């Protein structure tokens, strides 16, 4: 297995873990367990970002182009407008 494939696999697995932690946090009634899951999720997010930076430096990943200010504002307006998109 090539290094790029290993990095991709680890990134995918870490992203999946972050999703699972987030789902478990929203369903957790025990505050101590919830805090532990939040800490684990935060650590996974930090790890994922560090690995992403390495992948980007090595040319394994090319991020999408930077959004212009108008596009950013449109997204912000849509998210803060109270619309759930479920109408």
PDB file as gemmi writes it, atoms N, CA and C in Angstrom:
CRYST1    1.000    1.000    1.000  90.00  90.00  90.00 P 1                      
ATOM      1  N   UNK A   1       0.852  -1.175   0.000  1.00  0.00           N  
ATOM      2  CA  UNK A   1       0.000   0.000   0.000  1.00  0.00           C  
ATOM      3  C   UNK A   1       0.899   1.240   0.000  1.00  0.00           C  
ATOM      4  N   UNK A   2       0.555   2.176  -0.852  1.00  0.00           N  
ATOM      5  CA  UNK A   2       1.317   3.407  -0.957  1.00  0.00           C  
ATOM      6  C   UNK A   2       0.983   4.355   0.200  1.00  0.00           C  
ATOM      7  N   UNK A   3       1.920   5.255   0.497  1.00  0.00           N  
ATOM      8  CA  UNK A   3       1.726   6.204   1.595  1.00  0.00           C  
ATOM      9  C   UNK A   3       0.457   7.039   1.400  1.00  0.00           C  
ATOM     10  N   UNK A   4       0.217   7.508   0.186  1.00  0.00           N  
ATOM     11  CA  UNK A   4      -0.967   8.323  -0.095  1.00  0.00           C  
ATOM     12  C   UNK A   4      -2.236   7.551   0.252  1.00  0.00           C  
ATOM     13  N   UNK A   5      -2.304   6.290  -0.117  1.00  0.00           N  
ATOM     14  CA  UNK A   5      -3.480   5.475   0.185  1.00  0.00           C  
ATOM     15  C   UNK A   5      -3.662   5.306   1.694  1.00  0.00           C  
ATOM     16  N   UNK A   6      -2.557   5.137   2.406  1.00  0.00           N  
ATOM     17  CA  UNK A   6      -2.641   4.998   3.856  1.00  0.00           C  
ATOM     18  C   UNK A   6      -3.166   6.289   4.487  1.00  0.00           C  
ATOM     19  N   UNK A   7      -2.651   7.430   4.025  1.00  0.00           N  
ATOM     20  CA  UNK A   7      -3.106   8.716   4.552  1.00  0.00           C  
ATOM     21  C   UNK A   7      -4.594   8.898   4.262  1.00  0.00           C  
ATOM     22  N   UNK A   8      -5.016   8.588   3.040  1.00  0.00           N  
ATOM     23  CA  UNK A   8      -6.430   8.692   2.679  1.00  0.00           C  
ATOM     24  C   UNK A   8      -7.303   7.807   3.563  1.00  0.00           C  
ATOM     25  N   UNK A   9      -6.862   6.585   3.806  1.00  0.00           N  
ATOM     26  CA  UNK A   9      -7.620   5.659   4.652  1.00  0.00           C  
ATOM     27  C   UNK A   9      -7.734   6.181   6.083  1.00  0.00           C  
ATOM     28  N   UNK A  10      -6.631   6.678   6.607  1.00  0.00           N  
ATOM     29  CA  UNK A  10      -6.642   7.190   7.982  1.00  0.00           C  
ATOM     30  C   UNK A  10      -7.528   8.425   8.081  1.00  0.00           C  
ATOM     31  N   UNK A  11      -7.446   9.315   7.085  1.00  0.00           N  
ATOM     32  CA  UNK A  11      -8.314  10.500   7.084  1.00  0.00           C  
ATOM     33  C   UNK A  11      -9.784  10.101   7.033  1.00  0.00           C  
ATOM     34  N   UNK A  12     -10.114   9.151   6.193  1.00  0.00           N  
ATOM     35  CA  UNK A  12     -11.505   8.690   6.088  1.00  0.00           C  
ATOM     36  C   UNK A  12     -11.985   8.081   7.401  1.00  0.00           C  
ATOM     37  N   UNK A  13     -11.148   7.260   8.001  1.00  0.00           N  
ATOM     38  CA  UNK A  13     -11.512   6.645   9.277  1.00  0.00           C  
ATOM     39  C   UNK A  13     -11.671   7.662  10.384  1.00  0.00           C  
ATOM     40  N   UNK A  14     -10.800   8.657  10.400  1.00  0.00           N  
ATOM     41  CA  UNK A  14     -10.877   9.696  11.429  1.00  0.00           C  
ATOM     42  C   UNK A  14     -12.130  10.540  11.247  1.00  0.00           C  
ATOM     43  N   UNK A  15     -12.458  10.874   9.996  1.00  0.00           N  
ATOM     44  CA  UNK A  15     -13.681  11.634   9.738  1.00  0.00           C  
ATOM     45  C   UNK A  15     -14.905  10.840  10.197  1.00  0.00           C  
ATOM     46  N   UNK A  16     -14.920   9.548   9.944  1.00  0.00           N  
ATOM     47  CA  UNK A  16     -16.033   8.708  10.375  1.00  0.00           C  
ATOM     48  C   UNK A  16     -16.125   8.693  11.905  1.00  0.00           C  
ATOM     49  N   UNK A  17     -14.990   8.604  12.573  1.00  0.00           N  
ATOM     50  CA  UNK A  17     -14.984   8.627  14.040  1.00  0.00           C  
ATOM     51  C   UNK A  17     -15.555   9.934  14.575  1.00  0.00           C  
ATOM     52  N   UNK A  18     -15.178  11.042  13.943  1.00  0.00           N  
ATOM     53  CA  UNK A  18     -15.689  12.351  14.362  1.00  0.00           C  
ATOM     54  C   UNK A  18     -17.205  12.382  14.220  1.00  0.00           C  
ATOM     55  N   UNK A  19     -17.719  11.840  13.122  1.00  0.00           N  
ATOM     56  CA  UNK A  19     -19.174  11.776  12.927  1.00  0.00           C  
ATOM     57  C   UNK A  19     -19.841  10.941  14.020  1.00  0.00           C  
ATOM     58  N   UNK A  20     -19.247   9.799  14.341  1.00  0.00           N  
ATOM     59  CA  UNK A  20     -19.818   8.930  15.374  1.00  0.00           C  
ATOM     60  C   UNK A  20     -19.794   9.602  16.745  1.00  0.00           C  
ATOM     61  N   UNK A  21     -18.673  10.252  17.069  1.00  0.00           N  
ATOM     62  CA  UNK A  21     -18.598  10.984  18.345  1.00  0.00           C  
ATOM     63  C   UNK A  21     -19.675  12.058  18.407  1.00  0.00           C  
ATOM     64  N   UNK A  22     -19.832  12.812  17.328  1.00  0.00           N  
ATOM     65  CA  UNK A  22     -20.827  13.887  17.313  1.00  0.00           C  
ATOM     66  C   UNK A  22     -22.231  13.336  17.517  1.00  0.00           C  
ATOM     67  N   UNK A  23     -22.540  12.244  16.854  1.00  0.00           N  
ATOM     68  CA  UNK A  23     -23.858  11.628  17.006  1.00  0.00           C  
ATOM     69  C   UNK A  23     -24.054  11.131  18.444  1.00  0.00           C  
ATOM     70  N   UNK A  24     -23.045  10.506  18.996  1.00  0.00           N  
ATOM     71  CA  UNK A  24     -23.161   9.995  20.369  1.00  0.00           C  
ATOM     72  C   UNK A  24     -23.317  11.142  21.366  1.00  0.00           C  
ATOM     73  N   UNK A  25     -22.608  12.239  21.138  1.00  0.00           N  
ATOM     74  CA  UNK A  25     -22.701  13.393  22.038  1.00  0.00           C  
ATOM     75  C   UNK A  25     -24.124  13.929  22.076  1.00  0.00           C  
ATOM     76  N   UNK A  26     -24.751  14.042  20.915  1.00  0.00           N  
ATOM     77  CA  UNK A  26     -26.103  14.605  20.868  1.00  0.00           C  
ATOM     78  C   UNK A  26     -27.137  13.694  21.517  1.00  0.00           C  
ATOM     79  N   UNK A  27     -26.811  12.423  21.675  1.00  0.00           N  
ATOM     80  CA  UNK A  27     -27.759  11.467  22.257  1.00  0.00           C  
ATOM     81  C   UNK A  27     -27.410  11.074  23.686  1.00  0.00           C  
ATOM     82  N   UNK A  28     -26.383  11.694  24.238  1.00  0.00           N  
ATOM     83  CA  UNK A  28     -25.884  11.287  25.551  1.00  0.00           C  
ATOM     84  C   UNK A  28     -26.512  12.117  26.674  1.00  0.00           C  
ATOM     85  N   UNK A  29     -27.082  11.449  27.654  1.00  0.00           N  
ATOM     86  CA  UNK A  29     -27.688  12.128  28.794  1.00  0.00           C  
ATOM     87  C   UNK A  29     -26.722  12.253  29.974  1.00  0.00           C  
ATOM     88  N   UNK A  30     -25.725  11.386  30.050  1.00  0.00           N  
ATOM     89  CA  UNK A  30     -24.763  11.401  31.141  1.00  0.00           C  
ATOM     90  C   UNK A  30     -23.700  12.468  30.863  1.00  0.00           C  
ATOM     91  N   UNK A  31     -23.655  13.502  31.713  1.00  0.00           N  
ATOM     92  CA  UNK A  31     -22.757  14.630  31.468  1.00  0.00           C  
ATOM     93  C   UNK A  31     -21.289  14.232  31.471  1.00  0.00           C  
ATOM     94  N   UNK A  32     -20.886  13.336  32.342  1.00  0.00           N  
ATOM     95  CA  UNK A  32     -19.489  12.912  32.382  1.00  0.00           C  
ATOM     96  C   UNK A  32     -19.108  12.177  31.101  1.00  0.00           C  
ATOM     97  N   UNK A  33     -19.963  11.280  30.647  1.00  0.00           N  
ATOM     98  CA  UNK A  33     -19.706  10.566  29.397  1.00  0.00           C  
ATOM     99  C   UNK A  33     -19.722  11.539  28.225  1.00  0.00           C  
ATOM    100  N   UNK A  34     -20.660  12.469  28.241  1.00  0.00           N  
ATOM    101  CA  UNK A  34     -20.757  13.478  27.179  1.00  0.00           C  
ATOM    102  C   UNK A  34     -19.463  14.290  27.090  1.00  0.00           C  
ATOM    103  N   UNK A  35     -18.943  14.712  28.233  1.00  0.00           N  
ATOM    104  CA  UNK A  35     -17.686  15.474  28.257  1.00  0.00           C  
ATOM    105  C   UNK A  35     -16.520  14.652  27.727  1.00  0.00           C  
ATOM    106  N   UNK A  36     -16.480  13.382  28.083  1.00  0.00           N  
ATOM    107  CA  UNK A  36     -15.425  12.497  27.596  1.00  0.00           C  
ATOM    108  C   UNK A  36     -15.508  12.345  26.081  1.00  0.00           C  
ATOM    109  N   UNK A  37     -16.719  12.151  25.569  1.00  0.00           N  
ATOM    110  CA  UNK A  37     -16.903  12.030  24.122  1.00  0.00           C  
ATOM    111  C   UNK A  37     -16.523  13.322  23.403  1.00  0.00           C  
ATOM    112  N   UNK A  38     -16.838  14.459  24.006  1.00  0.00           N  
ATOM    113  CA  UNK A  38     -16.470  15.746  23.407  1.00  0.00           C  
ATOM    114  C   UNK A  38     -14.943  15.893  23.342  1.00  0.00           C  
ATOM    115  N   UNK A  39     -14.276  15.476  24.414  1.00  0.00           N  
ATOM    116  CA  UNK A  39     -12.813  15.540  24.432  1.00  0.00           C  
ATOM    117  C   UNK A  39     -12.221  14.626  23.356  1.00  0.00           C  
ATOM    118  N   UNK A  40     -12.753  13.419  23.234  1.00  0.00           N  
ATOM    119  CA  UNK A  40     -12.275  12.487  22.212  1.00  0.00           C  
ATOM    120  C   UNK A  40     -12.523  13.035  20.809  1.00  0.00           C  
ATOM    121  N   UNK A  41     -13.697  13.636  20.605  1.00  0.00           N  
ATOM    122  CA  UNK A  41     -14.001  14.233  19.303  1.00  0.00           C  
ATOM    123  C   UNK A  41     -13.036  15.378  18.993  1.00  0.00           C  
ATOM    124  N   UNK A  42     -12.781  16.225  19.976  1.00  0.00           N  
ATOM    125  CA  UNK A  42     -11.850  17.345  19.772  1.00  0.00           C  
ATOM    126  C   UNK A  42     -10.449  16.853  19.421  1.00  0.00           C  
ATOM    127  N   UNK A  43     -10.008  15.812  20.096  1.00  0.00           N  
ATOM    128  CA  UNK A  43      -8.688  15.241  19.800  1.00  0.00           C  
ATOM    129  C   UNK A  43      -8.662  14.648  18.391  1.00  0.00           C  
ATOM    130  N   UNK A  44      -9.741  13.982  17.997  1.00  0.00           N  
ATOM    131  CA  UNK A  44      -9.817  13.415  16.649  1.00  0.00           C  
ATOM    132  C   UNK A  44      -9.811  14.519  15.598  1.00  0.00           C  
ATOM    133  N   UNK A  45     -10.505  15.628  15.880  1.00  0.00           N  
ATOM    134  CA  UNK A  45     -10.511  16.756  14.950  1.00  0.00           C  
ATOM    135  C   UNK A  45      -9.107  17.348  14.799  1.00  0.00           C  
ATOM    136  N   UNK A  46      -8.393  17.486  15.904  1.00  0.00           N  
ATOM    137  CA  UNK A  46      -7.024  18.012  15.846  1.00  0.00           C  
ATOM    138  C   UNK A  46      -6.124  17.079  15.039  1.00  0.00           C  
ATOM    139  N   UNK A  47      -6.251  15.780  15.280  1.00  0.00           N  
ATOM    140  CA  UNK A  47      -5.454  14.803  14.554  1.00  0.00           C  
ATOM    141  C   UNK A  47      -5.774  14.854  13.061  1.00  0.00           C  
ATOM    142  N   UNK A  48      -7.070  14.922  12.734  1.00  0.00           N  
ATOM    143  CA  UNK A  48      -7.491  14.966  11.340  1.00  0.00           C  
ATOM    144  C   UNK A  48      -6.914  16.188  10.655  1.00  0.00           C  
ATOM    145  N   UNK A  49      -6.920  17.338  11.328  1.00  0.00           N  
ATOM    146  CA  UNK A  49      -6.406  18.560  10.716  1.00  0.00           C  
ATOM    147  C   UNK A  49      -4.892  18.476  10.524  1.00  0.00           C  
ATOM    148  N   UNK A  50      -4.181  17.923  11.488  1.00  0.00           N  
ATOM    149  CA  UNK A  50      -2.725  17.766  11.350  1.00  0.00           C  
ATOM    150  C   UNK A  50      -2.396  16.840  10.186  1.00  0.00           C  
ATOM    151  N   UNK A  51      -3.135  15.746  10.067  1.00  0.00           N  
ATOM    152  CA  UNK A  51      -2.898  14.821   8.970  1.00  0.00           C  
ATOM    153  C   UNK A  51      -3.264  15.451   7.628  1.00  0.00           C  
ATOM    154  N   UNK A  52      -4.346  16.225   7.609  1.00  0.00           N  
ATOM    155  CA  UNK A  52      -4.715  16.959   6.400  1.00  0.00           C  
ATOM    156  C   UNK A  52      -3.579  17.884   5.970  1.00  0.00           C  
ATOM    157  N   UNK A  53      -2.977  18.605   6.925  1.00  0.00           N  
ATOM    158  CA  UNK A  53      -1.882  19.518   6.594  1.00  0.00           C  
ATOM    159  C   UNK A  53      -0.701  18.761   5.981  1.00  0.00           C  
ATOM    160  N   UNK A  54      -0.389  17.597   6.523  1.00  0.00           N  
ATOM    161  CA  UNK A  54       0.698  16.780   5.980  1.00  0.00           C  
ATOM    162  C   UNK A  54       0.341  16.330   4.564  1.00  0.00           C  
ATOM    163  N   UNK A  55      -0.894  15.861   4.377  1.00  0.00           N  
ATOM    164  CA  UNK A  55      -1.335  15.398   3.060  1.00  0.00           C  
ATOM    165  C   UNK A  55      -1.276  16.535   2.040  1.00  0.00           C  
ATOM    166  N   UNK A  56      -1.659  17.713   2.451  1.00  0.00           N  
ATOM    167  CA  UNK A  56      -1.621  18.869   1.555  1.00  0.00           C  
ATOM    168  C   UNK A  56      -0.180  19.231   1.191  1.00  0.00           C  
ATOM    169  N   UNK A  57       0.714  19.221   2.181  1.00  0.00           N  
ATOM    170  CA  UNK A  57       2.120  19.535   1.931  1.00  0.00           C  
ATOM    171  C   UNK A  57       2.758  18.538   0.970  1.00  0.00           C  
ATOM    172  N   UNK A  58       2.364  17.277   1.068  1.00  0.00           N  
ATOM    173  CA  UNK A  58       2.938  16.232   0.215  1.00  0.00           C  
ATOM    174  C   UNK A  58       2.266  16.168  -1.151  1.00  0.00           C  
ATOM    175  N   UNK A  59       1.242  17.000  -1.355  1.00  0.00           N  
ATOM    176  CA  UNK A  59       0.550  17.005  -2.636  1.00  0.00           C  
ATOM    177  C   UNK A  59      -0.480  15.910  -2.782  1.00  0.00           C  
ATOM    178  N   UNK A  60      -0.862  15.254  -1.675  1.00  0.00           N  
ATOM    179  CA  UNK A  60      -1.863  14.194  -1.719  1.00  0.00           C  
ATOM    180  C   UNK A  60      -3.276  14.752  -1.775  1.00  0.00           C  
ATOM    181  N   UNK A  61      -3.422  15.998  -1.418  1.00  0.00           N  
ATOM    182  CA  UNK A  61      -4.741  16.607  -1.322  1.00  0.00           C  
ATOM    183  C   UNK A  61      -4.667  18.023  -1.849  1.00  0.00           C  
ATOM    184  N   UNK A  62      -5.612  18.373  -2.688  1.00  0.00           N  
ATOM    185  CA  UNK A  62      -5.700  19.736  -3.196  1.00  0.00           C  
ATOM    186  C   UNK A  62      -7.052  20.295  -2.778  1.00  0.00           C  
ATOM    187  N   UNK A  63      -7.055  21.267  -1.873  1.00  0.00           N  
ATOM    188  CA  UNK A  63      -8.324  21.804  -1.395  1.00  0.00           C  
ATOM    189  C   UNK A  63      -9.068  22.564  -2.493  1.00  0.00           C  
ATOM    190  N   UNK A  64     -10.352  22.725  -2.291  1.00  0.00           N  
ATOM    191  CA  UNK A  64     -11.171  23.505  -3.226  1.00  0.00           C  
ATOM    192  C   UNK A  64     -10.684  24.951  -3.226  1.00  0.00           C  
ATOM    193  N   UNK A  65     -10.930  25.660  -4.319  1.00  0.00           N  
ATOM    194  CA  UNK A  65     -10.531  27.068  -4.363  1.00  0.00           C  
ATOM    195  C   UNK A  65     -11.213  27.861  -3.249  1.00  0.00           C  
ATOM    196  N   UNK A  66     -10.560  28.930  -2.813  1.00  0.00           N  
ATOM    197  CA  UNK A  66     -11.105  29.778  -1.768  1.00  0.00           C  
ATOM    198  C   UNK A  66     -12.365  30.473  -2.276  1.00  0.00           C  
ATOM    199  N   UNK A  67     -13.389  30.485  -1.444  1.00  0.00           N  
ATOM    200  CA  UNK A  67     -14.650  31.123  -1.819  1.00  0.00           C  
ATOM    201  C   UNK A  67     -14.504  32.637  -1.779  1.00  0.00           C  
ATOM    202  N   UNK A  68     -15.211  33.308  -2.687  1.00  0.00           N  
ATOM    203  CA  UNK A  68     -15.188  34.771  -2.664  1.00  0.00           C  
ATOM    204  C   UNK A  68     -16.117  35.274  -1.562  1.00  0.00           C  
ATOM    205  N   UNK A  69     -15.984  36.543  -1.229  1.00  0.00           N  
ATOM    206  CA  UNK A  69     -16.727  37.128  -0.109  1.00  0.00           C  
ATOM    207  C   UNK A  69     -18.240  37.044  -0.324  1.00  0.00           C  
ATOM    208  N   UNK A  70     -18.703  37.222  -1.545  1.00  0.00           N  
ATOM    209  CA  UNK A  70     -20.140  37.165  -1.819  1.00  0.00           C  
ATOM    210  C   UNK A  70     -20.686  35.762  -1.539  1.00  0.00           C  
ATOM    211  N   UNK A  71     -19.962  34.733  -1.953  1.00  0.00           N  
ATOM    212  CA  UNK A  71     -20.400  33.361  -1.700  1.00  0.00           C  
ATOM    213  C   UNK A  71     -20.448  33.069  -0.206  1.00  0.00           C  
ATOM    214  N   UNK A  72     -19.451  33.546   0.514  1.00  0.00           N  
ATOM    215  CA  UNK A  72     -19.424  33.343   1.969  1.00  0.00           C  
ATOM    216  C   UNK A  72     -20.628  34.007   2.611  1.00  0.00           C  
ATOM    217  N   UNK A  73     -20.924  35.238   2.184  1.00  0.00           N  
ATOM    218  CA  UNK A  73     -22.059  35.974   2.745  1.00  0.00           C  
ATOM    219  C   UNK A  73     -23.382  35.271   2.444  1.00  0.00           C  
ATOM    220  N   UNK A  74     -23.508  34.718   1.241  1.00  0.00           N  
ATOM    221  CA  UNK A  74     -24.735  34.002   0.882  1.00  0.00           C  
ATOM    222  C   UNK A  74     -24.947  32.782   1.776  1.00  0.00           C  
ATOM    223  N   UNK A  75     -23.877  32.053   2.036  1.00  0.00           N  
ATOM    224  CA  UNK A  75     -23.971  30.882   2.915  1.00  0.00           C  
ATOM    225  C   UNK A  75     -24.326  31.315   4.327  1.00  0.00           C  
ATOM    226  N   UNK A  76     -23.656  32.358   4.821  1.00  0.00           N  
ATOM    227  CA  UNK A  76     -23.950  32.857   6.171  1.00  0.00           C  
ATOM    228  C   UNK A  76     -25.402  33.295   6.292  1.00  0.00           C  
ATOM    229  N   UNK A  77     -25.889  34.002   5.274  1.00  0.00           N  
ATOM    230  CA  UNK A  77     -27.285  34.474   5.304  1.00  0.00           C  
ATOM    231  C   UNK A  77     -28.236  33.289   5.303  1.00  0.00           C  
ATOM    232  N   UNK A  78     -27.952  32.300   4.474  1.00  0.00           N  
ATOM    233  CA  UNK A  78     -28.804  31.125   4.422  1.00  0.00           C  
ATOM    234  C   UNK A  78     -28.834  30.355   5.732  1.00  0.00           C  
ATOM    235  N   UNK A  79     -27.670  30.260   6.391  1.00  0.00           N  
ATOM    236  CA  UNK A  79     -27.595  29.510   7.641  1.00  0.00           C  
ATOM    237  C   UNK A  79     -28.208  30.261   8.811  1.00  0.00           C  
ATOM    238  N   UNK A  80     -28.093  31.586   8.809  1.00  0.00           N  
ATOM    239  CA  UNK A  80     -28.607  32.358   9.931  1.00  0.00           C  
ATOM    240  C   UNK A  80     -30.050  32.808   9.714  1.00  0.00           C  
ATOM    241  N   UNK A  81     -30.611  32.528   8.529  1.00  0.00           N  
ATOM    242  CA  UNK A  81     -31.966  32.963   8.219  1.00  0.00           C  
ATOM    243  C   UNK A  81     -33.048  32.116   8.852  1.00  0.00           C  
ATOM    244  N   UNK A  82     -32.675  31.059   9.524  1.00  0.00           N  
ATOM    245  CA  UNK A  82     -33.666  30.210  10.187  1.00  0.00           C  
ATOM    246  C   UNK A  82     -34.252  29.141   9.286  1.00  0.00           C  
ATOM    247  N   UNK A  83     -33.852  29.117   8.039  1.00  0.00           N  
ATOM    248  CA  UNK A  83     -34.371  28.114   7.122  1.00  0.00           C  
ATOM    249  C   UNK A  83     -33.682  26.788   7.373  1.00  0.00           C  
ATOM    250  N   UNK A  84     -34.455  25.745   7.428  1.00  0.00           N  
ATOM    251  CA  UNK A  84     -33.892  24.425   7.655  1.00  0.00           C  
ATOM    252  C   UNK A  84     -33.693  23.663   6.354  1.00  0.00           C  
ATOM    253  N   UNK A  85     -34.245  24.226   5.266  1.00  0.00           N  
ATOM    254  CA  UNK A  85     -34.161  23.531   3.985  1.00  0.00           C  
ATOM    255  C   UNK A  85     -35.116  22.363   3.907  1.00  0.00           C  
ATOM    256  N   UNK A  86     -36.004  22.249   4.875  1.00  0.00           N  
ATOM    257  CA  UNK A  86     -36.914  21.112   4.908  1.00  0.00           C  
ATOM    258  C   UNK A  86     -38.338  21.528   4.563  1.00  0.00           C  
ATOM    259  N   UNK A  87     -38.505  22.699   3.944  1.00  0.00           N  
ATOM    260  CA  UNK A  87     -39.842  23.161   3.588  1.00  0.00           C  
ATOM    261  C   UNK A  87     -40.394  22.353   2.454  1.00  0.00           C  
TER     262      UNK A  87                                                      
END                                                                             
